[in-house]
Amino acid sequence: MTWSPVHITASTISLTVDKVAESTAFFTTHLGFNQRMAADGFASLGRDDAAVDIVLLRRGTEVLPEGFRDEHAAGVIVAFTVTDLAAHETRLRAAGVPITMPLREEPWGERLFQITDPSGITVQFVEWATPGPEQQEA
């Protein structure tokens, strides 16, 4: 029997949060997501580009497995690769969004900054710097 790869039609990350409405407003207002579905303690967000869909579930919701109902989306970074990174940081800063890690460039060529939503979700924006001649020769 041969194995054939799974055909994935979309990707979704589900995050357990305390403030579904506030996080929904944050993602729709500042990050261009659209609310696709919502109910008490639940919101499904998406975009028409390559961004992963996001489901926000209120902590304690019965749809979560019993051992996970009290968990919070901690230690998770939702990262988006973008173009014109500096312009996005400027726009978000001007809108009053808390910049929790200012724009920086890592030695391996990754440029990034981070923001945090009202539920504590860390969102990272990444842009890859063009490698200089010394990096291309390595």
Residue pairs with C-beta under 8 A, 6 or more apart in sequence:
10 53
11 52
11 53
12 44
12 52
12 53
12 54
12 55
13 52
13 53
13 54
13 55
13 76
13 78
14 54
14 55
14 56
14 57
15 23
15 54
15 55
15 56
15 57
15 73
15 76
15 78
15 119
15 121
16 57
16 58
16 59
16 61
16 64
16 68
16 71
16 72
16 73
17 23
17 56
17 57
17 58
17 59
17 72
17 73
17 119
17 120
17 121
18 58
18 59
18 72
18 119
19 118
19 119
20 41
20 42
20 43
20 56
20 57
20 58
20 119
21 43
22 117
22 118
22 119
23 43
23 56
23 117
23 118
23 119
23 121
24 35
24 38
24 43
24 45
24 56
26 97
26 117
26 118
27 33
27 45
27 54
27 117
28 34
28 35
28 45
29 95
30 92
30 95
30 97
30 115
31 80
31 123
32 47
33 45
33 46
33 47
33 51
33 54
34 45
34 46
34 47
34 48
35 43
35 44
35 45
36 44
36 45
36 46
36 53
37 43
37 44
38 44
40 58
41 57
41 58
41 60
41 61
42 55
42 56
42 57
42 58
42 61
42 63
43 55
43 56
44 53
44 54
44 55
44 56
45 53
45 54
45 55
45 56
46 53
46 54
47 53
51 80
52 78
54 78
56 119
57 63
57 64
59 69
59 70
59 71
59 72
60 69
60 70
61 69
62 69
64 71
72 120
73 119
73 120
73 121
74 120
76 121
76 122
77 114
77 122
77 123
77 124
78 121
78 122
78 123
78 124
79 123
79 124
79 125
79 126
80 123
80 124
80 125
80 126
81 126
81 127
81 128
82 88
82 125
82 126
82 127
83 127
84 127
85 103
85 111
85 112
85 113
85 125
85 126
85 127
86 103
88 113
88 125
89 99
89 102
89 103
89 113
89 125
92 99
92 115
93 99
97 115
98 115
98 116
99 113
99 114
99 115
100 114
100 115
100 116
100 122
101 112
101 113
101 114
101 124
102 113
103 111
103 112
103 113
104 111
104 112
104 113
105 111
105 129
106 112
109 128
109 129
109 130
109 131
109 135
110 126
110 127
110 128
110 129
111 126
111 127
111 128
111 129
112 124
112 125
112 126
112 127
113 124
113 125
114 122
114 123
114 124
114 125
115 122
115 123
115 125
116 122
116 123
117 123
